[in-house]
Structure formats: structure tokens, C-alpha cells
């Protein structure tokens, strides 16, 4: 897969994970479900990590 597509793939997965994680976190808070909140926070962190990988791949491509 070319580097641009790989970068976009990571960014898209990151955005999705952050959005779903935020929803789970909010649901857990509203329903007083600490387990769901933790799950949401973990998914948001995973999303941030994917976005960071996508940014790094894009930066690397731009340096070449």
C-alpha cells in the first residue's frame, strides 16, 4: 500500500476509535458504569495512537 493511503488509513481508524471511545465514555458516565468509561478512555487512547502513527507516516513521506 502506498504511504499516503497507509497514513490516511491510520488517521481514519484513529478518528473512528476516538469517536466511539468518546461515546462509550459518555455513556459510562451517564449510566454510572465505570467499566464502560474505562473502555471508552482506552479506545480514545488507541485512536490517538493511530492518528499519531498516521501523522508520523505523513511527515516521513513529506521529508523524502
trRosetta pair geometry for C-beta under 8 A, 3 or more apart (Angstrom, degrees):
i j d omega theta_ij theta_ji phi_ij phi_ji
1 5 5.0 -111 176 86 102 121
1 6 5.1 127 108 -62 115 90
1 9 7.5 8 153 -14 155 145
2 5 5.2 86 62 13 77 103
2 6 7.0 -146 97 -8 36 93
3 6 5.5 -56 -145 38 33 115
3 7 6.2 37 156 -23 67 104
3 57 5.9 -167 -169 171 89 102
3 58 7.9 149 149 -93 99 41
3 60 7.4 -121 -161 88 137 100
3 61 4.5 160 126 -88 140 124
4 7 5.7 -52 -149 33 30 112
4 8 6.4 26 154 -14 64 107
4 58 7.6 65 -119 -108 57 80
4 61 6.6 132 -68 -164 68 171
5 8 5.7 -56 -147 41 33 110
5 9 6.1 40 152 -27 66 105
6 9 5.6 -51 -148 30 29 116
6 10 6.7 26 155 -15 62 103
6 54 7.9 -171 127 -119 62 70
6 57 5.6 -117 106 176 105 158
7 10 6.1 -59 -155 36 30 107
7 11 6.4 25 152 -16 65 110
7 54 4.7 102 -169 -162 61 74
7 55 7.7 107 -156 -64 102 16
7 57 4.2 -158 -87 94 88 115
7 58 4.3 103 -151 -61 149 85
7 61 6.8 -83 -41 -2 141 139
8 11 5.6 -56 -143 40 34 111
8 12 6.0 34 158 -21 68 107
8 54 7.0 105 -71 -149 12 121
9 12 6.0 -56 -146 36 26 109
9 13 6.4 22 156 -15 62 108
9 54 7.4 -170 68 -101 51 109
10 13 5.9 -56 -145 39 30 108
10 14 6.1 33 154 -22 64 109
10 50 4.9 -163 -172 179 76 79
10 51 6.9 160 138 -94 88 23
10 53 4.6 -116 -166 90 150 101
10 54 3.3 -172 89 -65 107 91
10 57 6.6 120 24 15 144 135
11 14 5.6 -56 -149 37 29 115
11 15 6.4 30 155 -20 65 104
11 50 7.3 175 -85 133 18 90
11 51 5.6 63 -125 -124 60 68
11 54 3.7 179 -51 151 77 167
11 55 7.4 101 -86 -48 102 65
12 15 5.8 -52 -147 34 31 110
12 16 6.4 29 154 -17 64 106
13 16 5.7 -56 -149 38 31 111
13 17 6.1 29 155 -17 67 109
13 47 7.5 -154 129 -124 63 68
13 50 4.7 -105 94 178 100 155
14 17 5.9 -57 -143 39 28 108
14 18 6.2 28 158 -19 64 107
14 47 4.5 110 -165 -174 57 64
14 48 6.6 104 -160 -80 110 12
14 49 7.3 -160 -112 68 106 45
14 50 3.4 -164 -71 87 88 100
14 51 3.3 170 149 -48 161 77
14 52 7.7 151 -113 4 150 55
14 53 7.8 175 -58 40 127 89
14 54 6.2 -118 -1 3 135 129
15 18 5.8 -55 -147 36 28 111
15 19 6.4 26 156 -17 63 108
15 47 6.8 140 -49 -167 8 115
15 51 6.9 95 -49 -82 64 112
16 19 5.9 -59 -150 37 29 109
16 20 6.2 20 158 -11 67 109
16 47 7.1 -157 71 -117 48 114
17 20 6.0 -56 -140 42 30 105
17 21 5.8 32 158 -21 65 112
17 43 5.2 -145 -175 173 86 83
17 44 7.0 166 134 -101 83 25
17 46 5.1 -97 170 94 149 96
17 47 3.1 -170 89 -76 99 94
17 50 6.2 107 24 19 138 137
18 21 5.7 -57 -143 40 26 113
18 22 6.3 30 156 -24 63 105
18 43 7.7 179 -89 128 24 80
18 44 5.2 63 -131 -136 61 69
18 47 3.4 -165 -48 124 72 155
18 48 6.6 92 -85 -51 111 66
18 51 7.4 10 -34 -28 130 131
19 22 5.8 -52 -148 32 28 112
19 23 6.6 28 152 -17 62 104
19 47 7.7 154 6 -124 55 161
20 23 5.6 -54 -152 35 34 112
20 24 6.4 33 151 -17 67 105
20 40 7.9 -145 127 -129 59 76
20 43 5.8 -77 95 147 95 144
20 47 7.9 160 43 -62 85 134
21 24 5.7 -54 -146 37 33 109
21 25 6.1 35 154 -21 66 107
21 39 7.9 -150 -131 128 75 61
21 40 4.6 124 -173 -170 61 60
21 41 6.8 127 -180 -74 112 9
21 42 7.2 -149 -130 71 120 45
21 43 3.2 -169 -87 90 103 97
21 44 3.5 -165 116 -50 144 70
21 45 7.6 -178 -153 8 163 54
21 46 7.4 162 -63 42 141 92
21 47 5.9 -137 7 -5 134 128
22 25 5.6 -54 -146 36 30 114
22 26 6.3 28 155 -17 65 108
22 40 6.7 121 -80 -177 8 113
22 44 6.1 89 -55 -88 67 118
23 26 5.8 -56 -146 39 29 109
23 27 6.2 31 154 -20 65 107
23 40 7.1 -150 72 -126 44 120
24 27 5.6 -53 -144 37 31 112
24 28 6.2 32 156 -20 64 107
24 36 5.4 -140 180 175 86 86
24 37 7.5 172 133 -100 80 24
24 39 5.4 -87 156 98 142 97
24 40 3.2 -171 91 -83 94 98
24 43 6.3 75 35 32 140 138
25 28 5.8 -56 -149 36 27 112
25 29 6.4 26 153 -18 62 106
25 36 7.6 180 -94 131 25 77
25 37 5.3 63 -139 -141 61 63
25 40 3.1 -161 -49 117 69 142
25 41 5.7 95 -96 -54 118 67
25 44 6.8 -5 -31 -26 136 131
26 29 5.7 -54 -148 36 31 111
26 30 6.2 29 155 -18 65 108
26 40 7.3 -176 6 -158 54 165
27 30 5.8 -58 -146 39 29 109
27 31 6.0 2 163 5 67 115
27 33 7.2 -21 124 48 79 125
27 36 5.7 -78 95 147 98 141
27 40 7.3 159 40 -62 89 140
28 31 6.3 -68 -135 52 24 93
28 32 7.9 -44 169 135 55 2
28 33 4.4 -105 -138 77 70 86
28 34 6.6 97 176 -106 117 12
28 35 7.0 -152 -129 70 123 46
28 36 3.2 -173 -84 89 103 95
28 37 3.4 -157 112 -51 143 69
28 38 7.6 -170 -162 8 168 53
28 39 7.3 153 -58 42 142 92
28 40 5.9 -147 5 1 127 128
29 32 7.6 20 -174 -75 27 38
29 37 5.9 90 -54 -94 70 117
31 36 7.0 32 62 42 119 148
33 36 4.1 37 109 17 118 114
33 37 6.6 158 93 -17 65 84
34 37 5.3 -54 -148 36 38 116
34 38 6.3 39 155 -20 70 102
35 38 5.9 -53 -150 35 30 109
35 39 6.4 32 151 -19 63 107
36 39 5.4 -51 -147 37 34 116
36 40 6.2 38 152 -21 65 105
37 40 5.7 -55 -150 36 30 112
37 41 6.3 29 154 -18 66 106
38 41 5.8 -53 -145 37 31 110
38 42 6.3 32 155 -19 65 106
39 42 5.8 -56 -149 36 28 111
39 43 6.4 25 154 -17 64 108
40 43 5.8 -56 -147 37 31 108
40 44 6.4 32 154 -20 65 104
41 44 5.7 -51 -148 34 32 112
41 45 6.5 34 152 -20 64 104
42 45 5.7 -54 -151 35 32 112
42 46 6.5 35 150 -19 65 104
43 46 5.5 -49 -148 35 36 114
43 47 6.4 41 150 -22 64 103
44 47 5.5 -52 -152 34 34 116
44 48 6.6 36 151 -19 65 101
45 48 5.7 -49 -149 34 34 111
45 49 6.5 37 150 -21 64 104
46 49 5.6 -53 -152 34 33 114
46 50 6.5 34 151 -19 66 102
47 50 5.7 -51 -148 34 33 110
47 51 6.4 32 154 -17 65 105
48 51 5.7 -55 -149 38 32 111
48 52 6.3 36 152 -23 65 105
49 52 5.6 -53 -149 34 32 113
49 53 6.6 33 152 -19 64 102
50 53 5.7 -52 -151 33 34 112
50 54 6.5 35 150 -18 65 105
51 54 5.5 -53 -150 37 35 114
51 55 6.3 36 152 -20 67 104
52 55 5.6 -51 -146 36 33 112
52 56 6.3 34 153 -20 64 105
53 56 5.7 -54 -147 36 31 112
53 57 6.4 31 154 -19 65 105
54 57 5.8 -54 -148 36 30 110
54 58 6.4 28 154 -17 64 107
55 58 5.7 -58 -149 38 31 111
55 59 6.2 32 153 -20 67 106
56 59 5.6 -52 -144 37 31 112
56 60 6.2 33 155 -21 64 105
57 60 5.7 -52 -147 35 30 113
57 61 6.4 32 153 -20 63 105
58 61 5.7 -53 -149 35 32 112
58 62 6.3 28 153 -18 65 108
59 62 5.7 -59 -148 38 31 110
59 63 6.5 33 153 -25 64 105
60 63 5.8 -55 -152 29 31 113
60 64 7.1 35 152 -28 62 101
61 64 6.1 -54 -161 20 35 113
